[in-house]
Amino acid sequence: MVKLNKKLFKTFFKITLTVTALYFVFSKVDIKDIESILKKVDLLYLFLAFIFFNLSKILSSIRLNIYFKHIGVKISEIYALKLYYIGMFYNLFLPSGVGGDGYKIYILNKSHNIKLSTLITASLLDRVSGLIPLLFFASSLFIFSQFYHKFIWLDWFGLIGAVTIFPLFYLINRLFFKGYLKIFFKTTLLGTLVQLLQLLSALFIVYAIGYESSTIIFLTLFLISSVMAVLPISVGGVGVRELTFLYGLTLIGLDASGGVAFSMLFFLITAISSFIGVFFNINSYPKDF
């Protein structure tokens, strides 16, 4: 009963924060401006953004399966991809205490003779191997954006982050996860490629809404909002992304309508992609399929 109450509280908190953040954002921007931007969206660029977003998810599932194979979970790339999309669906549409990672761990623990703690560690490292390149690109783009020199402490944070994030991640693996060092460079490289594909997806959204002149600004805020969206405080990062764009663009004197439109389109792509997971029934496949 206590666990159930905690899950309900977390779900209620996420939904409340998401709704509150969205209400605040839309109270600060002109909705008609957003509608005007969305009506003029270039559908070809938007389609390319969708393609590159899903290519990043395919690479993500390959990276995750490398971790699974390393700990003795033998599943095919197709099965891993289906499992990944189901996890995306759980993360976005079911903001409960289960989550996509929890579901994947549950399924694999049920079908394979692997310790729960081992599956959790592998899933955690997979997450971090994607977060590290994200932090690197966010720090690097920040240095070349208009946000540089706005706050001295952020300047130092960006510089130090760009230089130290990969060596620090390697050191952490060497000290605490020696058993995974064999696949460190392969998974880190894949994590970097995943983030590059996500950046390309974001770039196409920028072009789709006609904000090419603000490309560096939008990509920087996209990466920062992606880091913020990792925090389990909202439903699928909704509200957090919009707030990031609102404050970021306002900070440098730009209208936030384009940023909010960008966030809405990125969520649309994420939602459509995540909904693919509802069509997969992984229980119909053998564990080594």
N, C-alpha and C positions, 0 to 999 in steps of 0.2 A: 504493500500500500504506500509506503514511504517513497519507494523508487518510482511508482506511478505518479505520485504527486509531484516529484521533482521533474519528471519528464513533462507533465502538464504545465508546470510553472515555466520551464525552459521554452516550451512551444508558445505559451502565452506571451512570454517576454519577447521572443523573436518577432511574433506577429505585431505586437504592440509597438515595438521599436521601428519596425518596417513601415507600418502605417503612419506613425508620428513623423518619421523622417520624410516620407513622401509628401505628407500634408505640408510640412515646413518648406520643402523645396518648391512645391507648386504654388505656395503662397508668395514666393519671392521672385518667380519668373512669370512672364506673360505667356499664358497657354496658347493664345492665338499665334504667337511667334513660333512656338513649337509645332503647332499644326501646320503652319506655312512651310516649315523646314521639312516635315515628314511628307507633305504632299508632293514635294519636289525631289524626293529621294530617287537616285539613279538605281534602278532595280538590278542592273548588270553588276555594278560594284557590290551591291548588297548580297547578291547570289555568290559572288567570289568570296565575300567575307564569310558566308555560311560554309562554303567548301573548305576554306583554310581553317576555320574553327574546328570542323569535324576531322580534318587531317591531323590537327593537333591532338584530338582525342584518340585517334587511332594510334599515334605514336605513344601517347600516355598509357594506353592499354598494353602496348608492347613492353614499355619500361616496367610497368607493374608486374607483367608476367615474368620478366627477368628476375625480379625479386622472388616471385613465387617459385620459379624453377630452382632458384638458389637454395631455398629451404625445403625442397623436395615435393612441392606441389606441381604435379605434371598435368597441365591442361594445354589445349591447343590455343593458337592465337585467336581463332574464331570464337572459341568459348570464352576466352579472356576478354575479347572485345564486347561480346554480349553481356558478360558480367559487369564490365565497366559502364556500359550504357544503362543497365539496370540501376547501378549505383548512382549515376547521374540523375536518373528519374527520382530515386529516393531522396537524394540531397535537395532537389529543387521543389518537388511537389509534395513531399511528405516531411515537413519540418518538425519531426518528432525526435525522440531520444535515440532512435535506431540509426538513421543516417545511412548514406551509401556505403561508407567504409565498414560500418558495423554489419550491414547486410552481407557484403562480400566475405567478411571474416566468418560470419555465421554459416554461410553456405559451404565454404571450403573446410571449415572445422568439422562440419557435419559429414562431408563426403570424403575427407582425407584424414589420415591418422597423423595430424600435425598439432602440436601444442598451440593452445589459444594465444599464449604470450608470444610465441614465435611469429604467428600470423599478424599480431598487433604490431610487433616491432618492424616487420617487413613493410606493412602498410604505412606505418609512420615514416619510415625512411623514404618510401616512395613519395609521400607527400612533401617531405623536406627537400628531396632531390629536384622537385619542381619549383619549390619556393625559393631556393637559393639562386637559380638563374633569374627568377623574377625580380628579386632584390637587386641583383647585379645590373640588370637592364634598367630598372627604375632609378638606381643611383647614377648610372652612366648618362641616361637621357636628361636627368635632372640638372646635371652639370652644364649641359648645352642648351638648357631652356631658359625662359625668361624668369623662372623662379629662383635661379641662381643669384646670389647676393641679396636676396630679400631678407633672409635670416641667417646670420653667421653660423649658428649652431647647425642649421640644416645643410649649409655648405660643407661643413666639416663631416657631417654624417654621410653626405653623398660621396665625398672623396674617399673617406675611410672605408665605406661600404663597398665601393667599386673595386678597391684595391685588395681588401682583406677577405671578402665574403667566401670565395672559393677555397683559399688556403685554410680558412677557419673551419669550413665544412669538412675538408679532408682531415684536419687535425682531430675534430670531434669523432669522425669515423675511426681514425687510427686508435684513439684512446678508449672509446666506448663500444665500437661496433667492428672490431677487427675481423670478425667472420664475414663481413660484407665488403671488405677492401678489394676482393677479387673482381667485383662487379662495379666498383666505385666509378671508374672513368667512363665505362659504357653507359651506366644509368645517368650520370651527370651530363654527359654529352647529349643523350636523348632528352633529358630535362631542358637543356639549353635549346635544342631544336624545337621542342614543344612550345617554348615561350616565343621563339622567333616566328613560328606559325601563328601564334595568337596575336603577335604584333602586326603581322601581315593582315590578319583578319580585321584588326582594329584600324589599320591603315585604309583598307577598302571601305570601312564604314565612314571614315573621315572624308574620303572622296565621294562616297554616296550622298552625303549631306552637303557637299560643296564647301568644305572648310579646309581646303588644301593649304591655304596660307598660314594656318595655325597647326600644321601637322605635328611639329615637335611638342607643342603645348598639349595637344589632345593625347598624344601617345604617352607623354610623361604622366598626365593625370590618369590615363587608363591603367598604367602599370601601378601607380600608387593606389588607385581604387581597387585594383585586383589584390594587392597586399592586404588592404583593409577588409576586403570581402572574405578573406581567409578566416577572419575572426568569426566565431560562431554566435554572432549577435543579431543577425537578421535572416530573413528567408531568401536564400540564394544570392545574398549580397545586394538585394534590392534595397534602395534607400541609402545604403552606404555609398554606393557608386555615385548616385545623384548628388549626395551631399558633398562628396569629394570634388566633383566638377563644379558645383555651385560655389564653394569657397575658393577653389583654385582659380577659376576664371575671374571671380570677383576681386581676388587679391591683385591681379594684374590689370584690372580695369576693363575686362571684357564682359560682354553679355553672356549669361549662363545658359540661354535657351538652346544654343547649339550643343552644349555639353550634356544637357538633360535629354535632348533628342538622341544624341549618340548613345547614352546609357540605355534608353528605352529600346533602341534597335539592337544593342548588344544583348540585352535581356531576351528580346524576341528570338534571336538566333539561338541563344542558350536554351530557352524553353522548348523550341521546336526540336532541337537536337536531343535534349534530354527526354522528350516525349517518345523518342524512338525506342527507349528502353522498355516501354509498356508492352511492346509487341514481342518481346523475347521471353520465352519460358525455359530457363536454363535447367529446370528440374527434369526436362524431357531428354537431356543428354547425359551420357555416361560421364563419370568424373574425369576420365582420361581422353575425352573426345577432343 
